[in-house]
């Protein structure tokens, strides 16, 4: 599974330009998904999640693959390969559920950043 997700974010393709010369384009690789991985090995995504519950080692690799997936999506989105609106939507749907403590930390951080921004803008 790790090999499926641990791929280069882009690849190069040589194409002719208007002058008949060749130029190299950098193109994004297809974002690896757990759905595609599951189909490739002949199971469904629910089976993968069940394996995570039963096998700690598999769960660890699953988390690493999720991190690789998020990294690739972030990298390609920031470099303009993906539509920003769709990327925001996909990121929300691909995000793992956070534990309550992680959620509390994130909420406190966002609140502090909001207050800091409002203070700098003269708002209270």
C-alpha positions as CSV (number, residue, x, y, z in Angstrom):
1,X,0.0,0.0,0.0
2,X,2.8,2.4,0.9
3,X,4.3,2.0,-2.6
4,X,0.9,2.9,-4.2
5,X,0.7,6.2,-2.3
6,X,4.4,7.1,-2.2
7,X,4.7,8.4,-5.8
8,X,6.2,11.5,-7.3
9,X,3.7,14.4,-7.4
10,X,4.5,15.3,-11.0
11,X,6.0,13.9,-14.1
12,X,7.5,15.5,-17.2
13,X,6.2,15.1,-20.7
14,X,7.9,16.3,-23.9
15,X,5.6,18.0,-26.3
16,X,6.1,20.0,-29.5
17,X,5.6,23.8,-29.3
18,X,4.3,26.2,-31.9
19,X,7.7,26.6,-33.5
20,X,8.2,22.9,-34.0
21,X,10.7,22.7,-31.1
22,X,10.1,20.5,-28.1
23,X,9.3,21.7,-24.6
24,X,9.0,19.9,-21.3
25,X,5.7,20.2,-19.4
26,X,5.4,19.3,-15.8
27,X,2.1,17.5,-15.2
28,X,0.5,16.2,-12.0
29,X,0.3,12.5,-11.3
30,X,-3.2,11.2,-10.5
31,X,-3.8,11.6,-6.7
32,X,-3.7,8.1,-5.2
33,X,-7.0,7.3,-3.3
34,X,-7.9,4.6,-1.0
35,X,-10.9,3.8,-3.3
36,X,-8.5,3.1,-6.2
37,X,-6.1,1.1,-4.0
38,X,-9.0,-1.0,-2.7
39,X,-10.3,-1.8,-6.2
40,X,-6.7,-2.6,-7.3
41,X,-6.4,-5.3,-4.7
42,X,-10.0,-6.6,-5.1
43,X,-11.6,-5.3,-1.9
44,X,-13.7,-2.3,-0.9
45,X,-12.7,0.7,1.4
46,X,-14.7,-0.7,4.2
47,X,-12.4,-3.8,4.3
48,X,-9.4,-1.5,4.6
49,X,-11.0,0.2,7.6
50,X,-11.8,-3.1,9.1
51,X,-8.2,-4.2,8.7
52,X,-7.1,-1.0,10.4
53,X,-9.2,-2.0,13.4
54,X,-7.7,-5.5,13.6
55,X,-4.1,-4.9,12.6
56,X,-2.1,-2.1,14.3
57,X,0.7,-2.4,11.7
58,X,-1.8,-2.0,8.8
59,X,-3.4,1.0,10.6
60,X,0.0,2.7,10.9
61,X,0.7,2.2,7.2
62,X,-2.8,3.5,6.4
63,X,-2.1,6.7,8.4
64,X,1.2,7.2,6.6
65,X,-0.5,6.8,3.3
66,X,-3.2,9.3,4.3
67,X,-0.4,11.7,5.1
68,X,1.3,11.1,1.7
69,X,-2.1,11.7,0.0
70,X,-2.7,15.0,1.9
71,X,0.9,16.1,1.2
72,X,0.5,15.5,-2.5
73,X,-2.9,17.3,-2.7
74,X,-1.5,20.3,-0.8
75,X,1.6,20.5,-2.9
76,X,-0.2,20.2,-6.2
77,X,-2.9,22.7,-5.1
78,X,-0.4,25.3,-3.9
79,X,1.4,25.0,-7.2
80,X,-1.8,25.6,-9.1
81,X,-2.4,22.2,-10.6
82,X,-5.8,21.8,-8.9
83,X,-8.9,24.0,-8.9
84,X,-8.9,25.9,-5.5
85,X,-12.6,25.4,-4.9
86,X,-12.5,21.7,-5.5
87,X,-9.3,21.3,-3.5
88,X,-11.0,22.9,-0.5
89,X,-13.9,20.5,-0.9
90,X,-11.7,17.5,-1.3
91,X,-9.5,18.4,1.6
92,X,-12.5,18.5,3.9
93,X,-13.8,15.1,2.7
94,X,-10.4,13.5,2.8
95,X,-9.6,14.7,6.3
96,X,-9.5,12.1,9.0
97,X,-11.8,12.6,12.0
98,X,-9.9,14.4,14.7
99,X,-9.9,13.2,18.3
100,X,-11.6,15.5,20.7
101,X,-8.3,16.6,22.1
102,X,-7.0,17.4,18.6
103,X,-10.2,19.2,17.9
104,X,-9.9,21.3,21.1
105,X,-6.3,22.3,20.3
106,X,-7.3,23.2,16.7
107,X,-10.3,25.3,18.0
108,X,-8.2,27.1,20.6
109,X,-5.6,27.9,17.9
110,X,-8.2,29.2,15.4
111,X,-9.8,31.3,18.2
112,X,-6.4,32.8,19.2
113,X,-5.5,33.5,15.6
114,X,-8.9,35.2,15.0
115,X,-8.6,37.3,18.1
116,X,-5.0,38.3,17.1
117,X,-6.2,39.2,13.6
118,X,-9.2,41.2,14.9
119,X,-6.9,43.1,17.4
120,X,-4.5,44.0,14.6
121,X,-7.4,45.2,12.4
122,X,-8.8,47.4,15.3
123,X,-11.8,45.1,15.9
124,X,-12.9,43.5,19.1
